[in-house]
Amino acid sequence: MSDERLNNLESTLAYQDDLLLVLNKTVSDQQMAIDILRRQVDALMGRMTEIGDVLESSNIVDERPPHY
């Protein structure tokens, strides 16, 4: 194998290693963002359930407004 071909292969491997590290970091960052968003959605769903329970238990009756 010629030295030029070996250098090309080593260079290609080095670029691929760098790309792999960058992609791994990107995926890791995205997973952290997804985890944060999931926790926020879970918290909002809990709050919505609480609000729904409060509204159901308040027994609001359809009454005519006082200005009628």
Steps between C-alpha positions, in 0.01 A plus 500: 500500500640835406573769755256739332216249520582424864501873581163542329353214702638639825366845417157358417497304825594811698214698342257218570610482863447875536159480334401213728589707808302799371196286419519327839503839676205617289295191585589534868394867504175416323422224751554741789264751334240226446524397866447860614201542267347173624525616861339832405215327315443266795486799737255682272281190469492474878399864533230459234361199688494701824322789329248260345432344841447841657262606223300177527467533876396867493149415374465807284137533398383667182331804648378809329741787548377772740455754221199312352 
